[in-house]
């Protein structure tokens, strides 16, 4: 089974690297593909993993599109900036 989640704040390959690494660590997730340009995260896993994946994405600063507003959106954007930087450093190592 596979599903997609449209998320906010994906800016670059560093973001994609962080998302792949952290979401592949969720129990039951096989693979993750990130479409940076369209903000789509494609997950190869059972649909039952969706709530855990959405929660992990939010904690990383990449909330499901349309779910974060106001202060929550600003916090998510700040978290995604940090995740992006970490992803860039890890992909350069």
C-alpha distances in whole Angstrom, upper triangle without the diagonal:
4,7,11,14,17,20,23,26,24,27,27,25,26,24,21,22,23,19,17,20,19,16,15,17,15,14,11,10,10,11,12,14,17,18,22,24,21,20,17,14,11,9,6,6,5,7,10,11,11,15,16,14,17,19,19,19,22,24,24,25,22,22,20,22,24,24,27,31,34,34,31,30,33,32,28,30,32,29,27,31,31,27,28,31,30,27,30,32,29,28,32,33
4,7,10,14,16,20,22,20,23,23,22,23,21,18,19,20,16,15,17,17,14,13,16,14,14,11,10,10,9,10,11,13,15,18,20,18,17,13,11,7,6,4,5,7,7,11,10,10,14,14,12,14,17,17,17,20,22,21,22,19,19,17,18,21,21,24,28,31,32,28,27,30,29,25,27,29,26,24,27,28,24,25,28,27,24,27,29,27,26,29,30
4,7,10,13,17,19,18,21,22,21,22,19,17,19,19,15,14,17,17,13,14,17,15,15,13,11,12,11,10,11,12,13,16,18,15,14,10,8,6,5,7,7,8,7,10,10,8,12,13,11,12,15,16,14,17,20,19,20,16,16,13,15,18,18,21,24,28,28,25,24,27,26,22,24,26,24,22,25,26,23,23,27,26,23,26,28,26,25,29,30
4,7,10,13,16,15,18,18,18,20,17,14,17,17,13,13,16,16,13,14,17,15,17,15,13,14,12,10,9,10,10,13,14,12,10,7,6,4,6,9,10,11,10,13,12,9,12,14,11,11,14,14,12,15,18,17,17,14,13,10,12,15,15,18,21,25,26,22,21,24,23,20,21,23,21,19,22,24,20,20,24,24,21,23,26,25,24,27,29
4,6,10,13,12,16,17,17,18,15,13,16,16,12,13,16,15,12,14,17,15,17,16,14,15,14,11,11,10,10,12,14,11,8,6,5,7,8,11,12,13,11,14,12,9,11,12,9,8,12,12,10,12,15,14,14,10,9,7,8,11,12,14,18,21,22,19,17,20,20,16,17,20,18,16,20,21,18,18,22,22,20,22,25,24,23,27,28
4,7,10,10,13,15,16,17,14,13,16,16,13,14,18,17,14,17,19,18,21,20,17,19,16,13,12,10,9,10,11,8,6,5,6,9,11,15,16,17,15,17,16,12,14,15,12,10,13,14,11,12,15,14,13,9,9,6,6,9,11,13,15,19,20,17,15,18,18,15,15,19,17,15,18,20,17,17,21,22,19,21,25,24,23,26,28
4,7,7,11,13,15,15,11,11,15,14,11,13,16,15,13,16,18,17,20,20,18,19,17,14,13,10,10,10,11,9,5,6,7,11,13,16,17,19,17,18,16,13,14,14,11,9,12,12,8,9,12,11,9,6,5,4,5,8,9,10,13,16,17,14,12,14,15,11,11,15,14,11,14,16,14,14,18,19,17,19,22,22,21,24,26
4,6,9,12,14,14,11,12,15,14,12,15,18,16,15,19,20,20,23,23,21,22,20,16,15,12,12,10,11,9,6,9,10,14,16,20,21,23,21,22,20,16,17,17,14,12,14,13,10,10,12,11,8,5,6,6,5,8,9,9,11,14,15,12,9,11,12,9,8,12,12,9,12,14,13,13,16,18,16,18,21,21,21,24,26
4,6,9,12,12,8,10,14,12,11,15,17,16,16,19,21,20,24,25,22,23,21,17,16,12,12,9,11,11,8,11,12,16,18,21,23,25,23,24,22,19,19,19,16,14,15,14,11,11,12,10,7,6,8,10,9,12,12,11,13,14,15,13,10,10,11,8,6,9,9,6,8,11,10,9,13,15,14,15,18,19,19,21,23
4,6,9,9,6,7,10,10,9,12,14,14,14,17,19,19,23,23,20,21,18,14,13,9,9,6,8,9,6,9,10,13,16,19,21,24,23,24,21,19,19,19,16,14,16,14,11,12,14,11,9,7,10,11,11,14,15,14,16,18,18,16,13,14,14,11,9,12,11,8,9,12,10,8,12,13,12,13,16,16,16,18,21
4,7,8,6,8,11,12,12,14,16,17,17,19,21,22,26,26,23,24,20,17,15,11,10,7,8,10,8,12,13,16,19,22,24,27,26,28,25,22,23,23,19,18,20,18,14,15,17,13,12,10,13,15,14,17,18,17,19,20,20,18,15,15,16,13,11,12,13,9,9,12,11,8,11,13,11,11,15,16,15,17,20
4,5,5,7,9,10,11,13,15,16,17,18,21,22,25,26,22,22,19,16,13,10,10,6,9,11,10,13,13,16,18,21,24,27,27,28,25,23,24,23,20,20,21,19,16,17,18,14,14,12,16,17,17,20,21,20,22,23,23,21,19,18,19,16,14,15,14,11,10,12,11,7,10,12,9,9,12,13,12,13,17
4,5,5,6,9,10,10,12,14,15,16,18,20,24,24,20,20,17,14,12,9,10,7,10,13,12,13,13,15,17,20,22,26,26,27,24,23,24,23,19,20,21,18,16,18,19,15,15,14,17,18,19,22,23,23,25,26,26,24,21,21,21,18,16,17,16,12,12,13,11,8,10,11,8,7,11,11,9,11,14
4,5,5,6,9,10,11,12,14,15,17,19,23,24,20,20,17,14,13,11,12,10,13,15,13,15,14,17,18,21,23,26,26,27,24,23,24,22,19,19,20,17,14,17,16,12,13,13,16,18,19,23,23,22,24,25,24,22,20,19,19,16,14,15,13,10,10,10,8,5,6,7,4,4,8,8,7,9,12
4,5,5,6,9,10,11,12,14,16,17,21,22,18,19,16,13,12,9,11,8,12,13,10,12,11,14,16,19,21,24,23,24,21,19,20,19,15,16,16,14,11,13,13,10,10,9,13,15,16,19,19,18,20,22,21,19,17,17,16,13,12,12,11,7,8,9,6,4,8,8,6,8,11,11,10,13,15
4,5,5,6,9,10,10,12,14,16,19,19,16,16,13,10,8,6,8,7,11,12,10,10,9,11,13,16,18,21,21,23,19,18,20,18,14,15,17,14,11,14,15,11,12,10,14,15,16,19,20,20,22,24,24,21,19,20,19,15,15,16,14,11,12,13,9,8,11,11,7,9,12,11,10,13,16
4,5,5,6,9,10,11,13,15,18,19,16,15,12,10,10,8,11,10,14,16,13,13,12,13,14,16,18,22,22,23,20,19,21,19,15,17,18,14,13,16,15,12,14,13,16,17,19,23,23,22,25,27,26,23,21,22,20,17,17,17,15,12,13,13,9,8,10,9,5,8,10,8,7,11,12
4,6,5,6,8,10,11,13,17,18,15,16,13,11,11,10,13,12,16,17,14,14,12,14,14,17,18,21,22,22,18,18,19,16,13,14,15,11,10,13,12,8,11,10,14,16,18,21,20,20,23,24,23,20,19,19,17,14,14,15,12,9,11,10,6,7,9,7,5,8,10,8,9,12,13
4,6,5,6,8,10,11,15,16,12,13,11,8,9,8,11,11,14,14,11,11,8,11,11,14,15,18,18,19,15,14,15,13,10,11,12,9,7,11,11,8,10,8,11,13,15,18,18,18,21,23,22,19,18,19,17,14,14,15,12,10,12,12,8,9,12,11,8,12,14,12,12,16,17
4,6,5,6,9,10,13,14,10,11,8,5,7,7,11,12,15,16,13,12,9,10,9,11,13,17,17,18,15,15,16,14,11,13,14,11,10,14,14,11,14,12,15,15,18,21,21,21,25,27,26,23,21,23,21,17,18,19,16,14,16,15,11,12,14,13,10,13,14,12,11,15,16
4,6,5,7,9,13,14,11,11,10,8,10,11,15,15,19,19,16,15,12,13,12,14,15,18,19,19,16,16,17,15,12,14,15,11,11,15,14,11,14,14,16,18,20,24,23,23,26,28,27,23,23,23,21,18,19,19,16,14,16,15,11,12,14,11,9,12,13,10,11,14,14
4,6,5,7,11,13,10,12,11,10,12,12,16,16,20,20,16,15,12,14,12,14,14,17,18,17,14,14,14,11,9,12,11,8,8,12,10,9,12,12,14,16,19,22,20,20,23,25,24,21,20,21,19,16,17,17,14,13,15,14,10,12,14,12,10,14,15,12,14,17,17
4,5,5,9,10,7,9,8,7,10,11,14,15,19,18,15,13,10,10,8,11,11,13,14,14,10,11,12,9,6,9,10,7,8,11,11,10,13,11,13,14,17,20,19,19,23,25,24,21,20,22,20,17,18,19,16,14,17,16,13,14,17,15,13,17,18,15,16,20,20
4,5,8,8,6,6,6,6,10,12,15,17,20,20,17,15,12,11,9,9,10,13,14,15,11,12,14,11,9,13,14,11,11,15,15,13,16,15,17,17,20,23,22,23,27,29,28,25,24,26,23,20,22,22,19,17,20,19,15,17,19,16,14,17,19,15,16,19,19
4,6,9,7,9,10,10,14,15,19,20,23,23,20,18,15,15,12,12,12,14,16,15,12,13,14,11,10,13,13,10,12,15,14,13,17,16,18,18,22,25,23,24,27,29,28,24,24,26,23,20,22,22,19,18,21,19,15,17,19,16,15,18,19,16,17,20,20
4,6,6,9,10,11,14,16,19,20,24,23,20,18,14,14,11,11,10,12,13,12,8,10,11,7,7,11,10,8,11,14,13,13,16,15,16,17,20,23,21,22,26,28,27,23,23,25,23,20,22,23,19,18,22,20,17,19,21,19,17,21,22,19,20,24,23
4,6,9,11,13,16,18,22,24,27,26,23,20,17,16,12,12,9,10,12,10,8,11,12,9,9,13,13,12,14,17,16,17,20,19,19,19,23,25,23,25,29,31,30,26,27,29,26,23,26,26,23,22,25,24,21,23,25,22,21,24,25,22,23,27,26
4,6,10,12,15,18,21,23,26,25,22,19,16,14,10,9,6,7,10,9,7,10,12,10,10,14,15,14,15,18,19,19,22,20,20,20,23,26,24,26,29,32,32,28,28,30,28,25,27,28,25,24,27,26,22,24,27,24,22,26,27,24,24,28,27
4,6,8,11,14,17,20,23,21,19,16,12,11,7,6,5,8,10,10,7,10,12,10,9,12,14,12,13,17,17,17,19,17,18,18,21,24,22,24,28,31,30,26,26,28,26,23,25,26,23,21,24,24,20,21,24,22,19,23,24,21,21,25,25
4,7,10,14,17,20,23,22,20,17,13,11,8,5,6,9,12,13,11,13,16,14,12,16,17,15,16,20,20,19,22,20,21,20,23,26,25,27,31,33,33,29,29,31,29,25,27,28,25,23,26,25,21,22,25,22,20,23,24,21,20,24,24
4,7,10,13,16,19,18,17,14,10,8,6,5,7,11,13,15,12,13,16,15,12,15,17,15,15,19,19,18,20,18,19,18,21,24,24,26,29,32,32,28,27,29,27,24,25,26,23,21,23,23,19,20,22,20,17,20,22,19,18,21,22
4,7,10,12,16,15,13,10,7,6,5,6,9,12,14,15,12,12,15,14,11,13,15,13,12,16,17,15,17,14,16,15,18,21,21,22,26,29,28,25,24,25,24,21,21,23,20,18,20,20,16,17,19,18,15,17,20,17,16,20,21
4,7,9,12,12,11,8,6,5,7,9,12,15,16,18,15,15,18,17,13,15,17,15,14,17,19,16,17,14,16,15,17,21,21,22,26,28,29,25,23,25,24,21,21,23,20,17,20,20,17,16,19,18,15,17,19,17,16,19,21
4,6,9,9,7,6,5,6,9,12,14,18,18,20,17,15,18,17,13,14,17,15,12,15,17,14,15,12,14,13,14,18,19,20,23,25,26,23,21,22,22,18,18,20,18,15,17,18,14,13,17,16,13,15,18,17,15,18,20
4,6,6,6,5,6,8,11,14,17,20,19,22,20,18,20,20,16,16,19,18,15,17,19,17,16,13,15,14,14,18,19,20,23,25,26,23,21,22,23,19,18,21,19,16,18,19,16,15,18,19,15,16,20,19,17,20,22
4,6,5,7,8,11,14,17,20,23,22,24,22,20,21,21,17,17,19,18,14,17,18,15,15,12,14,14,14,17,19,19,21,23,24,22,19,20,20,17,15,18,17,13,15,17,14,12,15,16,13,14,18,17,15,18,21
4,6,8,11,13,17,20,22,25,24,27,24,22,24,24,20,19,22,21,17,19,21,18,17,14,16,15,14,17,19,20,22,24,25,23,20,21,22,19,17,20,19,16,17,19,17,15,18,20,17,17,21,21,19,21,24
4,6,9,11,15,18,21,23,21,24,22,19,21,22,18,17,20,19,16,18,20,18,16,13,14,13,11,14,17,18,20,22,24,22,18,20,21,18,17,20,20,16,18,21,18,16,20,21,19,19,23,23,21,24,27
4,7,10,13,17,19,21,19,22,19,17,18,19,15,14,17,16,12,14,16,14,13,9,11,10,9,12,14,15,17,20,21,18,16,17,18,15,14,17,16,13,15,17,15,14,18,19,16,17,21,21,19,22,25
4,6,10,13,15,17,16,19,17,14,16,17,13,12,16,15,12,14,17,15,14,11,11,10,10,13,15,16,19,22,23,20,18,20,20,16,16,19,18,15,18,19,17,16,20,20,17,19,22,21,20,23,25
4,6,10,12,14,14,16,13,11,14,14,10,10,13,12,10,13,15,13,13,10,11,10,11,15,15,17,20,23,24,20,18,21,20,16,17,19,17,15,17,19,15,15,19,18,16,18,21,19,18,22,24
4,7,9,12,12,14,12,11,14,14,11,12,15,14,12,16,18,16,17,14,14,12,14,18,18,20,23,26,27,24,22,24,24,20,21,23,21,18,21,22,18,18,22,21,18,20,23,21,20,24,25
4,6,9,9,12,9,9,12,12,9,11,14,13,12,15,17,16,17,15,15,14,16,19,19,21,25,28,28,24,23,26,24,21,22,24,21,19,22,23,19,19,23,21,19,21,24,21,20,24,25
4,7,9,11,10,10,14,14,11,14,17,16,15,19,20,19,21,18,19,17,19,23,22,25,28,31,31,28,27,29,28,24,26,28,25,23,26,26,22,23,26,24,21,24,26,23,22,26,26
4,6,8,7,8,12,11,10,13,15,15,15,18,20,19,21,19,19,17,20,23,22,24,28,31,31,28,27,30,28,25,26,28,25,23,27,27,23,24,27,25,23,26,28,25,24,28,28
4,5,6,8,11,11,11,13,16,16,17,19,21,21,23,21,20,18,21,23,22,25,28,32,32,28,28,31,29,26,28,30,27,26,29,29,25,27,30,28,26,29,31,28,28,32,32
4,5,5,9,10,10,11,14,15,16,18,20,20,22,19,18,15,18,20,19,22,26,29,29,26,26,29,27,24,26,29,26,25,28,28,25,27,30,28,26,29,31,29,29,33,33
4,6,7,8,10,11,13,14,15,17,19,20,22,20,18,16,19,21,19,22,26,29,29,25,26,29,27,24,27,29,26,25,29,28,25,27,30,28,27,30,32,29,30,34,34
4,6,5,6,9,10,11,12,14,16,17,19,17,16,15,18,20,18,20,24,27,27,23,23,26,24,21,24,26,22,22,25,25,22,24,27,25,23,27,28,26,26,30,30
4,5,5,6,9,10,10,12,14,15,16,14,13,11,14,16,15,17,21,24,24,20,20,23,22,19,21,23,21,20,23,24,20,22,25,24,22,26,28,26,26,30,30
4,5,5,6,9,10,11,12,14,15,14,12,11,14,16,13,15,19,22,22,18,19,22,20,17,20,22,19,19,23,23,20,22,26,24,23,27,28,26,27,31,31
4,6,5,6,9,10,11,12,14,13,12,12,16,18,15,17,20,23,22,19,19,22,19,17,20,21,18,18,22,21,18,21,23,22,21,24,26,24,25,28,28
4,5,5,6,9,10,11,12,11,10,10,14,16,14,16,19,22,22,18,18,20,18,15,18,19,16,15,19,19,16,18,21,19,18,21,23,21,22,25,26
4,5,5,6,9,10,11,9,7,7,10,12,10,12,16,19,19,15,15,18,16,13,16,18,15,14,18,18,16,18,21,20,19,22,24,23,23,27,28
4,5,5,6,9,10,10,8,9,13,14,11,12,16,18,17,13,14,17,14,12,15,16,14,14,18,17,15,18,20,19,19,22,24,22,24,27,28
4,5,5,6,9,9,9,11,14,16,14,14,18,20,18,15,15,17,14,12,15,15,12,12,16,15,12,15,17,16,15,19,20,19,20,23,24
4,5,5,6,5,6,8,11,13,12,12,15,18,17,13,13,15,13,10,12,13,10,9,13,13,11,13,16,15,14,17,19,18,19,22,23
4,5,5,5,4,7,10,12,9,9,12,14,13,10,10,12,10,7,10,12,9,9,13,13,11,14,17,16,16,19,21,20,22,25,26
4,5,7,8,11,14,15,13,12,15,16,14,11,12,13,10,8,11,11,8,9,12,11,10,13,15,14,15,18,19,19,20,23,24
4,6,8,11,14,16,14,13,16,17,16,12,12,13,10,7,9,10,6,6,9,9,6,9,12,11,11,14,16,15,17,20,21
4,6,10,11,13,12,10,13,14,12,10,9,9,7,4,6,7,5,4,8,9,7,9,12,12,13,15,17,17,19,21,23
4,7,8,11,10,10,13,15,14,11,9,11,10,6,8,10,8,6,10,11,9,10,14,14,13,16,18,18,19,22,23
4,6,8,7,7,10,13,13,9,8,11,10,7,9,12,10,9,13,14,13,14,17,18,17,20,22,22,22,25,27
4,6,6,8,11,14,15,12,11,14,14,10,12,15,14,13,16,18,16,17,20,21,19,22,25,24,24,27,29
4,6,7,10,13,15,12,10,14,14,11,12,16,15,14,17,19,17,18,21,22,21,23,26,26,26,29,31
4,6,8,11,13,11,9,13,14,12,13,17,17,16,19,21,20,20,24,25,24,26,29,29,29,32,34
4,7,10,12,9,8,12,13,11,13,16,15,15,18,20,19,20,23,24,24,26,29,28,29,32,34
4,7,8,5,5,9,9,8,10,13,13,13,16,18,17,19,21,22,22,25,27,27,28,31,32
4,6,6,5,8,10,9,11,13,14,15,17,19,19,20,23,25,25,27,29,30,30,33,35
4,5,5,6,9,10,11,13,14,16,17,19,20,21,23,25,26,27,29,30,31,33,35
4,5,5,6,9,10,11,12,14,15,17,18,20,22,23,24,26,28,29,30,32,34
4,5,5,6,9,10,11,12,14,16,16,18,20,21,22,24,26,27,28,30,32
4,5,5,6,9,10,10,12,15,15,16,19,20,20,22,24,25,26,28,30
4,5,5,6,9,10,11,13,14,15,17,19,20,21,23,25,26,28,29
4,5,5,6,9,10,11,12,14,16,17,18,20,22,23,24,26,28
4,5,5,6,9,10,10,12,14,15,16,18,20,21,22,24,26
4,5,5,6,9,10,10,13,14,15,16,19,20,21,23,25
4,5,5,7,9,10,11,13,14,16,17,19,20,22,23
4,5,5,6,9,10,11,12,14,16,16,18,20,21
4,5,5,6,8,10,10,12,14,15,16,18,20
4,6,5,6,9,10,11,13,14,15,17,19
4,5,5,6,9,10,11,12,14,16,17
4,5,5,6,9,10,10,12,14,16
4,5,5,6,9,10,11,12,15
4,5,5,6,9,10,11,13
4,5,5,6,9,10,11
4,5,5,6,9,10
4,5,5,6,9
4,6,5,6
4,5,5
4,6
4
